[in-house]
Amino acid sequence: MPAKKISIDEAKKDKLFYFVANVVVYRGTDGRCLILKRHEREKVHPGKYAQPGGKLEWANFDISKPTRMNDDVIDFEDAVEDLLRREVFEEAGIEIEKDLKYINSVAFVRPDGIPVVLVKFAAKFKSGEIKLEEGSFTDHAWVDASEVKNYDCIKGVPEEILKAIELFSKS
């Protein structure tokens, strides 16, 4: 029987994480990638440059509207792709292409003790003009693999920028 509601009542407490996805946005016209400066009030990496992204939330799983039923399992296909398209638009005001390329992943524990699984992707810029989400970001830059080193980034960001550039400059 399919679930009637989302619940963690039966979940094993030692199996719970935030699920977060980030995306390196690659602009093919000049081979640069977008970085955003996180607001100083952020709990995690305040004031550092990062890529757009966000957490999957229960609201993303309306069990009355699955993309398919898989026997008695409720499926939501393209959940990560939809999350990243939505977050890039909310945080930076731009659109990305649908095709995502995997970069890497990292698990970490936030300063407030919440465990996180972060999966990182790259996508091509599609359209739009940068309009930063008010209260979340204070600056942005389009950078190449050497320019990103001039910014105070979260560890790993320069390597992820390089990887995205390599992935897309080959195609």
N, C-alpha and C positions, 0 to 999 in steps of 0.2 A: 504494500500500500504506500503511495507517495506521501511525503511529508505534508502536513496541513499548515505549518508555519515554520519559520526559521527559529532555531533554538540551540542553545549550548548546554541545555540541561543534561543531555546524555554524552556530551563531549568529554573526552579525557582531558583533564585540566592541564596535564603536561604536554598536550599536543596543540595548544592554542598559540597563534602568532597573528600579528598584523601582516597582511599581504600587501606589499607596495611594489609598484612598477614605475620605472623612470624611462625616459626616451631621449636619446641624443638626436636632435633635429638637425639634419644635414641639408644645407642649401647648395644645390648643384651649380648655380650660376657663378659662384666664386669659391666653392670648396670649403666653406666655413660652417661652423656649428654654433648653435645657440646655447648660451649659458645665462642663468638668471641669478641675481643676488638675493638670497633669502633675507627676510626682514630680521632685524635684531631681536625681536620678541619671540622668534621661533624657538621651540624647546630643543630641537635637534639642529645642530650646525648653524646657529644664528650668524647672520652677516657673511656667510660663505657663498661662493658661487656654486651652482648645481645645475642639473637638468630638470625640465618639467616632469611632473609625475604625481602620483597620489595613491591613496589606499583604496582597496576594494571595501565597500561598505554593504551592510545588509540591504540598504535601499536599492542596491544594484541587482538584487535578486528578488524580484516580484514573482513569487511562486505561482501566482495566477496567470503569469505570462512567460512561461519558459520558451526557449527556442525549439526544444523538442523534449519528448518523454523517452527515456531509455529504460524500458520496463517500468519499474517503480521508482526510478531515479529521475529527478528533475534536472535537466541540463540547461545551462546558459552558455551557448557557444559564443566565441569572440569576446568574452568578458574582459580580458586584458587589453585587447585591441580597442574596444569601446571605451574602456577606462582611460587609456592614453590619449585617444583623440579628444575626449571630453576635457581632460586635464590640461592638455596643451592649449586648447581653445580658452578655457577658463583662466589659466595662469598667464598666457602670453598673447591671446587674441588671434592666433594663427591656426591654420589647418595643416595636417600632415597627411601624407599618402597612406593608404591602408596597409601596404606590405611592411611588416616589421622584420628586422634582422636581429637575432639574439646576439648580445655582447657578453654578458656574464651575470653572476648572481653573488649576493653576499647576505649572510645572516648576521644580525647584530642585536645588542641590547641597548635600548635608548637610556638616556640619563634618568628617566622616570621609571625604569625597570621593565618596560614593555618590550618583549622580544619581537623582532621584525625579520621577515624574509623579503629581500629586495631583489627583483629581477630587472635587468637593464637591457634595453633594446635600442636600435637605431631606426630612424625613419626619415624619408625625404620630406623636405618642406614642400607644401602644396600651394598655399596662398595666404594672403593677409598681411597686415601691418602690425608690428608689435604694439600691444596695449597691455601693460602689466596689471595683474590682479592687485587692486588696492589693498594694502594692509598685509600682503604676503611677500611681495618682492619690491625692491627699491631701485634696481638697475638691471641692465642686460647688456650683452655684447655678442656679436657674431665673431668667432675666433677660429683660427686655423691651429694646427698642432703645435706650432711654436708660440703663437700669441697667447694661448690659454695659460702658459706658464707665468705670465705677468699678472694673473689674477689669483686672489686668495680663494682657492677652490677646495671643496671636500676632497679628501684623498681618493685617488682613482679616477677623478674626472679627466685629467689630461690624457691618461691612457685610454679612456673610453672615447674621447674625442678622436684620438689617433686611429683607434680601431674603426670607428664609424667612417672616417675619411677613407681609410683603406678599403673597407667594404664597398663603399659607393663609387670610389674612383676607379675600381676595377670593372664595374658594370657599365 
